[in-house]
Each structure stands twice: as C-alpha cells, then as structure tokens.
Amino acid sequence: MAFSLFNSKNRIINLVLNDHSIRCVELKQANPPQAQKWGERFLPPGIIVDGKIADIDSLANILDECIDEWKIQRRSIRFVVPDQLVIIRKVSVPTEIQDDEMKGYLYLELGASIHLPFEEPIFDFYPLTDNGKTKELLLFAAPEQFVMEYADLFSSLKLHPVAADISPLALYRLYHTLGQGDANENLFTIQFDLTSVNLCIFEGVVPVVMRPFALPFELNQWEIGRDSSGMMVCKYKGETDELVIQFEEIFKELTKLLDFYRYSLSNEKHDITKFLLTGDHPMLKAVAEEMNERFEVPIELLSLHSDLQGKTGSVPANLLLSLGLALKEVQ
C-alpha cells in the first residue's frame, strides 16, 4: 500500500520532509531495525506550507546542503508524501473487475463515480472485501502535481526517487516490526508534530480513515537549536495558554474522529482498543498525560526498545517515521 510510481532499488536513503524539517535515515538492518546513520535539519517557515513546496529555490539550496553534509550524493531515496496531500477513501467496484484491470478501471472512474477534491491524482489501492457483487477497496490518492514537485526536486539534485509512502503506513510498519501490533486491534495513531497533527485509525493492519490538522506556529515563540548529536531541540517561550488552546482543539478533533469511527464507519460494531502516540512535538509526554486523564483507551508512546539501537545509540524519537519508511519493502 503506497504509491507505485517508481521502481525499487537497494541501499536506499529515506527522506521525510514536512513544514518544519528535513530528516534522513539509512537502514543498517531490518530485523531488528537498526539505523546506519541519520540526520535532521530545521526548515524556516514559508518554505513548505501545508505540505506543498512554497519556496522551491530555498528548499533546493537547503536540501543541497543536507545532501553534502549527510554524504548521500547520487543515492536512491524513498520519501513520505506529506499528510496534508493524502486522501484515504473506501470505494466499491463491480466484482468482475480483475486485479490486473483495477488501476485502469479506477482511473476511468475518477471524476465520474469516484470523486476526489483534486484532479490528476496519483493513487494506489488495497483490497478489503468481496461479497460476490461488489469489491470494497481502500483508495490512497494525492495530487500528482505536488508529489511530482518533490520527485523532480530530488532528481534535479541528483537523488533518485524509487518509492513514495504515507506516514501512517510507515509508522505502523515500525510498530509492527517492534512486535507491538495485534491483528485484531483497532489502533488510533496520533502523530503529534511541531506544526501539524495527523490522526489515523487502523482496523488490523489497514488504515481506514485519516485526518491531518495544522498547528499554528510562530517562529518568534520558539527557540530552535541543536543538541550535541545534531538533533533539533525546540523550546516554547510563548504564552502557555496559546498551546493549551491548540491542544484543546486537537482533542476535540480526536473525539470527533472517535465518534465518527464508532457510530458511522463501524456502525457501533467496533471501538478503538489503543492509542499510539508519536511525533516530534517537545510536549509529547504532556499530551500523553492529558489523554490519560480524558480517555479510557490505553495510550502507548512509540519508541525503540533498548536492544533495537544502532552502534551510535538510540535513534532519536524525531526520526521514528523515517525509520518506519526505511522498513518499506524489506519485510
């Protein structure tokens, strides 16, 4: 389940770009997962906005510096399509449509029986059920224009894109590899980052609904630095009440999605069995504590076990998404 836009190769660098950072991981081994090397770079506001490249010249210059610093010239790469660009939707198709005909059928139906909020999508699908009359599929789609802007930028800098993925699948891949997944659970993942939050619900291994949200970010309210290992360190220096308001809005959206899943999507047949919390927000533990007070569902923070560390130490929490991306097509 991902965008099959490219061919796969070995020795792949894994890049994650969002509104506030560029991150890189090279996988040493998959089982247990260990990182060979990694890197991170803060992006000033206005270069990527809501997942779309807004200042391609500045991004190209910064990325070129990162390529040189991390010594990843001319490497094959995977990258994550920004959450704000991705749509996940269930669709039904006639049961007589064969698997090898499915992509062509879906392409013809886009804009006709299948409606998306953008034209010319890049898409993939995952089969769910077949009742003999119709097949139910999960459709993953994003605007091809914006995905290709990333791919073309990488290519212009002599990197070679070979695969694109979406963040919930990358995170779940790591969660599953760490032995924490249960095929019978209904998992609610919360990726709580500095400038955005992404909510996604899984039934078993399948993401059935996703909702991304932007967080207000004023650079003058934050101190952005690096620690001794070169990782990004963010410290909030603004009014605490403003963060409380931001978090309150996210908890409201979380509750709405819980209710939507419980009463509409599953028709009260299923309920969430666990929250999985991850992300790079510096107040992630405070978020977990607040969720413990508000919800009866158990909460787990995604982290590497002590025996799943590389020679240079534990992979920082900021890079878990990149590590999950690195596990793509190696299991």
Secondary structure per residue as TSV (DSSP state, phi and psi in degrees):
chain	resnum	aa	ss	phi	psi
A	1	M	-	360.0	98.7
A	2	A	-	-173.8	-173.4
A	3	F	B	-91.0	110.3
A	4	S	-	-85.2	63.9
A	5	L	-	-92.5	-19.5
A	6	F	S	-132.7	166.9
A	7	N	-	-89.5	154.3
A	8	S	-	-92.8	149.9
A	9	K	-	-140.0	175.3
A	10	N	S	-94.8	169.9
A	11	R	S	54.9	59.1
A	12	I	E	-100.0	137.7
A	13	I	E	-88.3	141.7
A	14	N	E	-114.9	114.3
A	15	L	E	-111.1	135.6
A	16	V	E	-125.2	118.3
A	17	L	E	-113.7	134.4
A	18	N	E	-136.8	-168.4
A	19	D	T	-65.5	-17.4
A	20	H	T	-129.9	4.7
A	21	S	E	-162.0	160.9
A	22	I	E	-122.7	130.6
A	23	R	E	-132.6	148.5
A	24	C	E	-140.1	135.1
A	25	V	E	-137.7	136.9
A	26	E	E	-113.2	126.1
A	27	L	E	-79.8	133.0
A	28	K	E	-86.9	-48.4
A	29	Q	E	-152.2	158.4
A	30	A	E	-97.1	-27.7
A	31	N	T	-139.4	101.3
A	32	P	T	-73.1	155.7
A	33	P	E	-67.9	127.4
A	34	Q	E	-135.5	140.7
A	35	A	E	-94.4	135.0
A	36	Q	E	-76.4	-45.2
A	37	K	E	-158.9	163.5
A	38	W	E	-155.1	165.8
A	39	G	E	-158.0	161.4
A	40	E	E	-150.3	143.5
A	41	R	E	-141.5	129.9
A	42	F	E	-73.5	138.9
A	43	L	-	-107.8	124.8
A	44	P	-	-63.8	153.2
A	45	P	T	-58.1	146.3
A	46	G	T	98.6	-7.6
A	47	I	S	-87.5	-48.0
A	48	I	E	-118.9	127.9
A	49	V	E	-127.3	120.9
A	50	D	T	52.9	38.8
A	51	G	T	83.5	-8.2
A	52	K	E	-102.1	140.9
A	53	I	E	-69.2	119.1
A	54	A	S	-103.6	-28.0
A	55	D	-	-133.8	85.6
A	56	I	H	-69.2	-31.3
A	57	D	H	-66.8	-45.6
A	58	S	H	-64.8	-41.4
A	59	L	H	-63.9	-41.6
A	60	A	H	-61.2	-42.4
A	61	N	H	-64.5	-44.8
A	62	I	H	-66.7	-43.9
A	63	L	H	-64.2	-36.8
A	64	D	H	-62.2	-40.2
A	65	E	H	-63.9	-40.9
A	66	C	H	-63.8	-42.6
A	67	I	H	-58.1	-42.3
A	68	D	H	-69.4	-44.5
A	69	E	H	-65.5	-40.2
A	70	W	H	-89.1	-3.6
A	71	K	T	55.4	55.6
A	72	I	-	-120.9	28.9
A	73	Q	T	-58.6	137.9
A	74	R	T	59.0	27.3
A	75	R	-	-93.2	155.0
A	76	S	E	-75.2	144.1
A	77	I	E	-134.0	150.9
A	78	R	E	-105.1	154.8
A	79	F	E	-144.9	158.5
A	80	V	E	-95.7	129.1
A	81	V	E	-71.6	126.3
A	82	P	-	-53.4	139.3
A	83	D	G	-54.4	-36.7
A	84	Q	G	-65.0	-16.5
A	85	L	G	-94.5	-11.1
A	86	V	-	-98.6	136.3
A	87	I	E	-115.4	133.5
A	88	I	E	-117.0	126.0
A	89	R	E	-148.0	139.1
A	90	K	E	-81.9	136.3
A	91	V	E	-135.2	153.8
A	92	S	E	-113.1	138.9
A	93	V	E	-133.6	158.1
A	94	P	E	-59.4	141.7
A	95	T	T	-65.6	-21.8
A	96	E	T	-75.8	-9.7
A	97	I	S	-71.7	118.2
A	98	Q	-	-78.3	158.5
A	99	D	G	-57.4	-39.9
A	100	D	G	-75.1	-8.9
A	101	E	G	-102.5	-7.0
A	102	M	H	-64.4	-44.6
A	103	K	H	-62.5	-41.8
A	104	G	H	-63.9	-41.3
A	105	Y	H	-63.2	-47.2
A	106	L	H	-61.2	-39.7
A	107	Y	H	-61.0	-41.0
A	108	L	H	-69.9	-30.7
A	109	E	H	-85.0	-15.5
A	110	L	B	-62.6	126.3
A	111	G	T	89.6	-14.3
A	112	A	T	-103.8	-86.5
A	113	S	T	-88.7	-16.9
A	114	I	B	-114.3	116.8
A	115	H	-	-110.0	129.1
A	116	L	-	-122.2	156.2
A	117	P	S	-80.0	17.7
A	118	F	S	-154.3	159.9
A	119	E	S	-98.2	162.4
A	120	E	S	50.3	65.2
A	121	P	E	-83.5	156.6
A	122	I	E	-99.4	136.5
A	123	F	E	-149.3	162.4
A	124	D	E	-144.5	170.9
A	125	F	E	-143.0	161.3
A	126	Y	E	-134.3	124.9
A	127	P	E	-71.5	138.4
A	128	L	E	-111.5	-70.4
A	129	T	E	-134.5	162.8
A	130	D	E	-143.4	111.0
A	131	N	-	-95.8	10.8
A	132	G	S	95.5	-22.6
A	133	K	S	-110.5	-41.9
A	134	T	E	-135.3	152.0
A	135	K	E	-105.7	137.6
A	136	E	E	-101.9	130.0
A	137	L	E	-123.0	156.7
A	138	L	E	-104.3	121.1
A	139	L	E	-101.8	128.3
A	140	F	E	-109.6	126.2
A	141	A	E	-143.9	152.5
A	142	A	E	-151.3	156.1
A	143	P	E	-65.9	121.5
A	144	E	H	-58.3	-36.4
A	145	Q	H	-55.5	-47.1
A	146	F	H	-77.2	-34.5
A	147	V	H	-64.7	-42.6
A	148	M	H	-70.2	-24.7
A	149	E	H	-60.8	-40.4
A	150	Y	H	-67.1	-48.4
A	151	A	H	-60.5	-42.3
A	152	D	H	-67.3	-36.8
A	153	L	H	-62.7	-46.5
A	154	F	H	-59.7	-44.9
A	155	S	H	-63.0	-37.1
A	156	S	H	-66.3	-22.3
A	157	L	T	-99.3	17.1
A	158	K	T	68.9	22.5
A	159	L	-	-95.2	158.0
A	160	H	E	-123.1	97.1
A	161	P	E	-65.9	128.2
A	162	V	E	-120.5	-14.5
A	163	A	E	-162.2	148.7
A	164	A	E	-124.8	144.3
A	165	D	E	-135.1	175.3
A	166	I	E	-116.1	149.9
A	167	S	H	-63.8	-40.0
A	168	P	H	-59.7	-39.3
A	169	L	H	-67.2	-39.9
A	170	A	H	-63.9	-43.8
A	171	L	H	-66.9	-41.3
A	172	Y	H	-64.7	-35.0
A	173	R	H	-59.9	-43.0
A	174	L	H	-67.8	-44.2
A	175	Y	H	-55.9	-45.2
A	176	H	H	-67.6	-42.6
A	177	T	H	-62.4	-32.7
A	178	L	T	-76.9	-0.2
A	179	G	T	78.5	18.7
A	180	Q	-	-96.3	-10.7
A	181	G	-	-82.6	154.4
A	182	D	-	-133.6	122.5
A	183	A	T	-60.8	-20.6
A	184	N	T	-97.7	0.2
A	185	E	-	-87.3	158.8
A	186	N	E	-112.8	102.6
A	187	L	E	-99.5	132.3
A	188	F	E	-108.6	107.9
A	189	T	E	-93.8	139.8
A	190	I	E	-128.3	108.7
A	191	Q	E	-98.5	102.4
A	192	F	E	-104.6	98.3
A	193	D	-	-105.9	178.3
A	194	L	S	-63.2	-37.7
A	195	T	S	-118.8	1.3
A	196	S	E	-160.9	162.5
A	197	V	E	-131.8	135.6
A	198	N	E	-122.4	122.7
A	199	L	E	-105.6	134.5
A	200	C	E	-147.2	139.1
A	201	I	E	-113.8	130.1
A	202	F	E	-108.7	136.1
A	203	E	E	-104.5	108.9
A	204	G	T	63.3	-121.0
A	205	V	T	-100.5	6.2
A	206	V	E	-107.4	122.8
A	207	P	E	-77.6	119.8
A	208	V	E	-103.0	-19.9
A	209	V	E	-155.2	143.7
A	210	M	E	-141.4	140.5
A	211	R	E	-137.9	111.3
A	212	P	E	-92.7	146.9
A	213	F	E	-138.0	141.0
A	214	A	E	-84.3	146.3
A	215	L	-	-106.8	135.3
A	216	P	-	-58.2	136.3
A	217	F	-	-139.3	114.8
A	218	E	-	-112.2	113.8
A	219	L	G	-57.8	-34.6
A	220	N	G	-70.9	-5.9
A	221	Q	G	-97.7	3.0
A	222	W	E	-129.8	147.3
A	223	E	E	-102.6	120.5
A	224	I	E	-112.5	121.0
A	225	G	E	-141.2	-169.8
A	226	R	E	-127.3	146.6
A	227	D	-	-88.9	-173.5
A	228	S	T	-64.7	-22.6
A	229	S	T	-92.2	0.6
A	230	G	S	90.0	3.3
A	231	M	-	-80.8	151.5
A	232	M	E	-69.1	132.8
A	233	V	E	-121.8	121.9
A	234	C	E	-118.1	129.2
A	235	K	E	-128.2	125.6
A	236	Y	E	-80.5	131.9
A	237	K	-	-125.1	10.0
A	238	G	S	-87.7	-165.8
A	239	E	-	-74.5	126.5
A	240	T	H	-59.8	-33.7
A	241	D	H	-59.6	-31.4
A	242	E	H	-66.5	-40.0
A	243	L	H	-66.0	-39.8
A	244	V	H	-58.6	-42.1
A	245	I	H	-63.8	-43.3
A	246	Q	H	-59.4	-48.2
A	247	F	H	-64.3	-37.7
A	248	E	H	-61.7	-40.5
A	249	E	H	-63.3	-40.6
A	250	I	H	-66.6	-40.3
A	251	F	H	-62.9	-34.8
A	252	K	H	-64.7	-44.3
A	253	E	H	-65.7	-37.3
A	254	L	H	-61.6	-45.3
A	255	T	H	-63.6	-40.8
A	256	K	H	-59.8	-43.7
A	257	L	H	-69.2	-35.8
A	258	L	H	-58.4	-47.5
A	259	D	H	-67.1	-40.1
A	260	F	I	-60.1	-44.1
A	261	Y	I	-65.8	-44.3
A	262	R	I	-66.7	-46.2
A	263	Y	I	-99.8	-25.1
A	264	S	I	-107.7	-52.7
A	265	L	I	-72.7	-41.6
A	266	S	S	-105.7	0.0
A	267	N	T	52.1	42.3
A	268	E	T	63.4	16.9
A	269	K	S	-85.8	-25.4
A	270	H	-	-133.8	158.3
A	271	D	-	-139.2	163.1
A	272	I	-	-69.2	134.7
A	273	T	-	-103.0	-19.5
A	274	K	E	-160.5	143.9
A	275	F	E	-96.0	135.2
A	276	L	E	-115.9	114.7
A	277	L	E	-107.1	131.2
A	278	T	E	-150.3	176.1
A	279	G	-	134.1	178.0
A	280	D	S	-108.2	7.0
A	281	H	-	-65.1	132.4
A	282	P	T	-66.3	-13.9
A	283	M	T	-108.1	31.3
A	284	L	H	-61.6	-40.3
A	285	K	H	-66.6	-35.4
A	286	A	H	-65.6	-37.5
A	287	V	H	-61.8	-44.7
A	288	A	H	-60.7	-42.4
A	289	E	H	-64.0	-41.2
A	290	E	H	-66.3	-39.1
A	291	M	H	-64.9	-36.7
A	292	N	H	-60.4	-35.0
A	293	E	H	-72.8	-32.6
A	294	R	H	-92.6	-30.7
A	295	F	-	-122.8	147.5
A	296	E	S	-86.4	-13.9
A	297	V	S	-70.9	134.0
A	298	P	-	-63.5	146.3
A	299	I	E	-117.7	133.7
A	300	E	E	-125.6	134.0
A	301	L	E	-91.0	126.8
A	302	L	-	-71.8	124.7
A	303	S	-	-155.6	159.1
A	304	L	-	-81.8	141.3
A	305	H	-	-69.2	159.1
A	306	S	T	-62.6	-25.6
A	307	D	T	-89.1	5.7
A	308	L	S	-113.8	44.9
A	309	Q	-	-115.8	148.9
A	310	G	B	-79.2	176.5
A	311	K	T	-60.7	-29.8
A	312	T	T	-88.5	8.8
A	313	G	B	108.9	-177.0
A	314	S	-	-66.6	138.7
A	315	V	-	-66.4	127.7
A	316	P	-	-58.1	149.8
A	317	A	G	-57.7	-30.7
A	318	N	G	-58.2	-23.6
A	319	L	G	-106.5	8.6
A	320	L	H	-63.4	-37.0
A	321	L	H	-62.3	-43.6
A	322	S	H	-62.1	-37.6
A	323	L	H	-67.7	-39.6
A	324	G	H	-63.2	-38.8
A	325	L	H	-61.7	-38.2
A	326	A	H	-64.6	-23.0
A	327	L	T	-82.1	-6.5
A	328	K	T	-61.8	131.0
A	329	E	T	66.2	17.3
A	330	V	T	-114.8	-6.8
A	331	Q	-	-88.4	360.0
